[in-house]
Amino acid sequence: MGRGRKPAKKLSYRDQQIVERYNSMHETMPHLAKKYRISKQRVYEILMRAKRFGYVINRPKDLIRNHQINQCEICEKIINLSKKEEFLTKRQLAQMLNIEYSTCHWHLNELIKRGAVSKQFASLRSENLAKAIQYYKLHPFSPSEIGRKFGYKNFYSILNYQKKKGLNVERAITFPREINLHQEEQRGLYTNMS
């Protein structure tokens, strides 16, 4: 009489997800191993087991090499957003497109490599910084006041650093005079950013 577990007749849900992700364009064994918190060897074993169950395991390397930007739906959406939105993080971009972060990252890098999108697009790492820069561009308050509002000690140097990186952080409109943020709050004209 045999001991131990009976062999499964089909793949588990997690294993099916791993196979689907591996067959997609951008997932690699190390990436899948990290995502599912298993070893690369275990990912390989799952793929071999899936083959025995009749799943097709293929890596569309030609699709990666010959990725057509003008035929890719995600790439077109990223290009359109790059024309509308200036200050985004990659995470915000992924949420706007309703795709996973890794997929967004891969497509964005492809667009940057080919020059379809500037290197500065979605290069900010903090959503709070993106909001602070947008607020700075649209309102007449001094950098120090905006820095205090958003929790940055030296917002002026952050702006200079972003300029050096190539981001356009110049104000779109020249304001007649700098308005004090506290005076604006007292008048009730100040709207809170959320």
Phi, psi and chi 1 to 4 in degrees:
 res  aa     phi    psi   chi1   chi2   chi3   chi4
   1 MET       -  131.4 -161.1 -172.6 -125.8      -
   2 GLY   -75.8  147.1      -      -      -      -
   3 ARG  -112.8  164.0  -66.8 -170.3  174.5  173.6
   4 GLY    94.2 -172.6      -      -      -      -
   5 ARG   -78.3  151.5  -67.1 -171.1  -57.6 -174.0
   6 LYS   -77.5  143.2  -69.0 -178.8 -178.9  176.0
   7 PRO   -65.6  139.6   14.3  -19.9      -      -
   8 ALA   -68.3  147.2      -      -      -      -
   9 LYS   -90.8  -12.9  -55.0 -131.9  179.5 -162.0
  10 LYS  -150.0  168.5   62.0  178.5 -174.0  171.1
  11 LEU   -76.7  147.8  -72.2  178.7      -      -
  12 SER   -71.6  168.6   67.9      -      -      -
  13 TYR   -59.8  -44.5  176.8   74.4      -      -
  14 ARG   -61.3  -43.7 -177.6 -161.4   71.9  176.7
  15 ASP   -65.0  -37.0  -66.3   -6.5      -      -
  16 GLN   -63.7  -40.4  -71.7  173.6    5.0      -
  17 GLN   -61.8  -42.4  -68.7  -70.0   99.2      -
  18 ILE   -61.5  -43.9  -71.4  172.0      -      -
  19 VAL   -63.4  -44.5  170.9      -      -      -
  20 GLU   -62.1  -42.6  -73.6  171.7   20.1      -
  21 ARG   -67.2  -39.6  -73.5  175.9  169.2  -82.6
  22 TYR   -65.0  -36.2 -174.2   74.5      -      -
  23 ASN   -74.8  -13.7  -77.5  -24.7      -      -
  24 SER   -74.3  176.3   71.8      -      -      -
  25 MET   -73.9  -30.2 -106.5 -167.0  -40.9      -
  26 HIS  -116.9   -5.3   59.4  -81.1      -      -
  27 GLU   -88.5  137.2  -59.2  -77.2   -5.7      -
  28 THR  -117.9  166.7   60.6      -      -      -
  29 MET   -59.7  -47.0  -83.0 -165.3 -136.8      -
  30 PRO   -60.3  -37.7  -22.4   31.0      -      -
  31 HIS   -66.0  -42.9 -175.7  -94.6      -      -
  32 LEU   -65.6  -40.0  -70.6  168.7      -      -
  33 ALA   -60.8  -43.0      -      -      -      -
  34 LYS   -67.0  -42.9 -173.6  176.3 -179.6 -177.8
  35 LYS   -63.4  -43.3 -178.0  169.0  179.9   61.4
  36 TYR   -95.5    3.0  -71.1   97.9      -      -
  37 ARG    57.0   48.2  -65.2 -173.3  178.1  116.6
  38 ILE  -132.0  171.8   54.5  178.1      -      -
  39 SER   -81.3  162.7   67.3      -      -      -
  40 LYS   -63.3  -35.3  -72.3 -177.7  -89.6 -176.4
  41 GLN   -62.4  -39.8  178.4   62.9   33.6      -
  42 ARG   -66.1  -38.2 -177.4   66.4 -171.4  130.4
  43 VAL   -61.2  -44.2  172.0      -      -      -
  44 TYR   -60.5  -44.2  176.7   76.1      -      -
  45 GLU   -62.2  -40.6  -70.6  166.8    0.9      -
  46 ILE   -62.7  -42.3  -70.6  168.1      -      -
  47 LEU   -65.2  -40.7  -66.0  172.9      -      -
  48 MET   -67.0  -38.9  -68.9  -56.2  105.5      -
  49 ARG   -64.9  -39.8 -169.8  162.0  158.1 -111.8
  50 ALA   -62.6  -38.0      -      -      -      -
  51 LYS   -60.5  -41.5 -103.6 -173.0 -176.5  176.5
  52 ARG   -64.4  -30.3  -74.1 -164.9  -57.7  -90.0
  53 PHE   -82.9   -0.7  -76.2  132.6      -      -
  54 GLY    99.3    5.3      -      -      -      -
  55 TYR   -73.5  146.5  -74.7   85.5      -      -
  56 VAL   -90.8  124.2  176.8      -      -      -
  57 ILE  -111.2  109.9  -51.8  -64.5      -      -
  58 ASN  -141.2  149.3   60.9  -10.5      -      -
  59 ARG  -110.5  110.5  -66.0  -68.9  -69.3  165.2
  60 PRO   -74.5   69.0   23.7  -28.3      -      -
  61 LYS   -62.8  -33.6  -67.6  177.5 -175.8  172.4
  62 ASP   -63.4  -34.5  -67.1  -24.2      -      -
  63 LEU   -65.6  -37.3  -74.2  175.7      -      -
  64 ILE   -67.5  -46.3  -66.8  171.4      -      -
  65 ARG   -66.8  -39.5  -72.9 -171.2 -157.2  118.3
  66 ASN  -110.7   41.4  -57.0  -39.8      -      -
  67 HIS   -63.9  119.1 -178.7   72.1      -      -
  68 GLN   -93.0  108.4  -60.5  -64.2  -39.2      -
  69 ILE   -61.8  -42.9  -67.2  171.4      -      -
  70 ASN   -71.0  -14.1   55.0   -5.4      -      -
  71 GLN  -103.1   -6.1  -64.8  175.6   -4.7      -
  72 CYS   -91.9  124.7  177.9      -      -      -
  73 GLU   -64.8  -42.3 -157.8  175.4  -57.7      -
  74 ILE   -65.9  -43.8  -65.3  171.3      -      -
  75 CYS   -61.2  -41.6  -71.3      -      -      -
  76 GLU   -63.0  -40.9  -75.3 -178.3   24.3      -
  77 LYS   -65.0  -40.1  -72.6  178.8 -177.8  176.5
  78 ILE   -64.9  -42.5  -68.9  173.3      -      -
  79 ILE   -61.9  -43.9  -69.5  168.9      -      -
  80 ASN   -62.7  -41.6  -70.2  -24.5      -      -
  81 LEU   -67.5  -34.0  -84.4  172.7      -      -
  82 SER   -65.6  -25.7   71.8      -      -      -
  83 LYS   -78.9  -28.2  -66.8  173.1 -175.5  171.0
  84 LYS   -92.9  -48.5  -65.0  175.2 -171.3  171.4
  85 GLU  -101.4  134.5  -62.3  -75.6  -27.5      -
  86 GLU   -95.8  -47.4  -94.5 -173.6  -74.7      -
  87 PHE  -112.1  103.3  -56.2  106.6      -      -
  88 LEU  -137.9  156.8  -73.7  174.5      -      -
  89 THR   -98.2  163.7   63.9      -      -      -
  90 LYS   -63.3  -34.8  -75.0 -179.2 -171.6  163.7
  91 ARG   -65.3  -42.1 -163.0  154.7  -54.5  -75.7
  92 GLN   -63.8  -40.4  -75.0  175.9  -40.5      -
  93 LEU   -61.6  -44.0 -177.9   61.9      -      -
  94 ALA   -62.6  -39.6      -      -      -      -
  95 GLN   -67.7  -38.9  -72.5  171.4   -7.9      -
  96 MET   -65.3  -36.0  -71.3  171.9   87.3      -
  97 LEU   -86.5   -9.2  -62.6  172.6      -      -
  98 ASN    59.5   45.6 -159.6   20.1      -      -
  99 ILE  -130.2  169.7   56.8  174.4      -      -
 100 GLU   -72.1  154.1  -74.2 -168.9   22.4      -
 101 TYR   -59.9  -43.9  176.2   80.9      -      -
 102 SER   -64.5  -38.0   58.5      -      -      -
 103 THR   -65.1  -45.5  -53.6      -      -      -
 104 CYS   -60.5  -45.1  178.1      -      -      -
 105 HIS   -59.7  -45.1 -178.9   73.0      -      -
 106 TRP   -63.6  -48.3 -172.8   86.3      -      -
 107 HIS   -65.3  -40.5  -76.3  -84.7      -      -
 108 LEU   -63.0  -42.7 -175.6   60.4      -      -
 109 ASN   -62.8  -39.2  -77.6  -15.3      -      -
 110 GLU   -62.3  -42.5  -74.7  -63.6  -50.3      -
 111 LEU   -66.1  -39.1  -70.0  168.7      -      -
 112 ILE   -66.9  -42.1  -70.9  170.2      -      -
 113 LYS   -58.1  -39.1  -80.4 -177.7 -153.4  170.6
 114 ARG   -90.2   -0.2  -62.8  177.9 -169.3 -163.9
 115 GLY    78.5   13.2      -      -      -      -
 116 ALA   -77.1  -23.0      -      -      -      -
 117 VAL  -134.4  145.1  171.5      -      -      -
 118 SER   -69.2  155.7   74.8      -      -      -
 119 LYS   -64.7  -23.9  -70.2 -179.7 -177.6  178.1
 120 GLN   -82.1  -15.7  -69.6   75.1   31.4      -
 121 PHE   -66.7  129.6  178.5   66.2      -      -
 122 ALA    57.1   35.8      -      -      -      -
 123 SER   -95.3  -10.6   64.4      -      -      -
 124 LEU   -70.9  144.0  -65.7  174.0      -      -
 125 ARG   -99.8  -16.4  -65.3 -175.1  179.5 -172.5
 126 SER  -120.3  130.2  162.8      -      -      -
 127 GLU   -66.5  -34.2  -69.2  179.4   24.5      -
 128 ASN   -64.4  -40.4 -169.0   41.6      -      -
 129 LEU   -66.2  -39.7  179.0   59.5      -      -
 130 ALA   -60.2  -44.0      -      -      -      -
 131 LYS   -64.2  -41.6  -72.9  177.7 -173.5  175.6
 132 ALA   -63.9  -41.9      -      -      -      -
 133 ILE   -67.9  -41.5  -67.7  173.1      -      -
 134 GLN   -60.9  -42.7  -75.7  175.3  -19.7      -
 135 TYR   -64.1  -41.1 -164.5   77.5      -      -
 136 TYR   -61.1  -41.5  169.9   76.1      -      -
 137 LYS   -68.7  -28.8  -73.4 -171.6   76.7  161.8
 138 LEU  -100.8  -10.8  -62.0  174.0      -      -
 139 HIS  -125.2  153.6  -65.9   83.1      -      -
 140 PRO   -84.7   11.8   31.8  -36.2      -      -
 141 PHE   -76.7  154.5  -53.9  116.8      -      -
 142 SER   -71.8  157.3   70.5      -      -      -
 143 PRO   -58.6  -35.8  -25.6   32.9      -      -
 144 SER   -66.9  -38.6   59.2      -      -      -
 145 GLU   -68.7  -41.0  -70.5  175.7  -45.8      -
 146 ILE   -66.8  -37.8  -67.6  172.9      -      -
 147 GLY   -59.3  -43.8      -      -      -      -
 148 ARG   -63.7  -40.5  -80.7 -166.8  -64.4  -86.3
 149 LYS   -61.8  -41.1  161.9   87.5  178.3  109.7
 150 PHE   -99.5    2.1  -73.0   92.7      -      -
 151 GLY    87.4   28.9      -      -      -      -
 152 TYR  -112.6  127.8  -65.9  105.6      -      -
 153 LYS   -70.1  -43.1  -72.5 -175.5  179.3  178.3
 154 ASN  -127.9   75.3 -163.7  -11.4      -      -
 155 PHE   -64.9  -29.7 -172.2   62.5      -      -
 156 TYR   -61.5  -44.2 -175.8   75.7      -      -
 157 SER   -68.2  -31.8    8.0      -      -      -
 158 ILE   -63.8  -42.2  -68.2  171.6      -      -
 159 LEU   -62.0  -43.3  -71.5  172.7      -      -
 160 ASN   -62.6  -40.1  -76.6  -25.5      -      -
 161 TYR   -63.5  -42.3  175.4   72.7      -      -
 162 GLN   -65.9  -34.4  -63.4  -59.0  -29.4      -
 163 LYS   -62.9  -43.7  -79.4 -179.2 -161.1  174.1
 164 LYS   -62.6  -34.4  -74.0  179.3 -174.0  174.2
 165 LYS   -71.1  -17.2  -83.8  176.7   49.0  179.4
 166 GLY   109.4    1.5      -      -      -      -
 167 LEU   -75.8  141.8  -87.8  174.0      -      -
 168 ASN   -86.1   98.6  179.9   15.6      -      -
 169 VAL  -108.9   13.8  -67.5      -      -      -
 170 GLU   -72.7  147.0  -63.5  -62.5  -37.5      -
 171 ARG   -70.2  139.7  -72.1 -175.0  162.4  159.4
 172 ALA   -72.6  -33.7      -      -      -      -
 173 ILE  -120.0  138.2  -54.8  166.9      -      -
 174 THR   -89.2  125.8   53.5      -      -      -
 175 PHE   -91.5  146.8  -61.6  103.3      -      -
 176 PRO   -62.2  -36.9   13.9  -21.3      -      -
 177 ARG  -156.2  156.0   64.4  179.4 -178.5   85.6
 178 GLU   -72.0  130.9  -64.1  -80.5  -35.9      -
 179 ILE  -101.4  138.7  -61.9  172.2      -      -
 180 ASN   -74.7  129.4 -171.6  -24.2      -      -
 181 LEU   -61.4  -37.7 -169.0   59.1      -      -
 182 HIS   -70.1  -37.2  -60.8  -66.7      -      -
 183 GLN   -64.6  -38.7  -69.0  171.9   -6.8      -
 184 GLU   -65.5  -39.5 -161.6   68.9   27.4      -
 185 GLU   -64.9  -39.7  -75.8  176.5  -14.9      -
 186 GLN   -65.5  -34.6  -70.1  169.5   -2.2      -
 187 ARG   -75.0  -15.9  -76.7 -168.8 -129.0  151.6
 188 GLY    84.9   11.2      -      -      -      -
 189 LEU   -88.0  -15.7  -61.6  173.1      -      -
 190 TYR   -78.5  129.6  173.3   74.0      -      -
 191 THR  -106.4  136.0   56.4      -      -      -
 192 ASN   -77.3  132.3 -168.8   10.5      -      -
 193 MET   -79.2  136.1  -66.3  -75.7  -71.6      -
 194 SER  -122.6      -   57.2      -      -      -
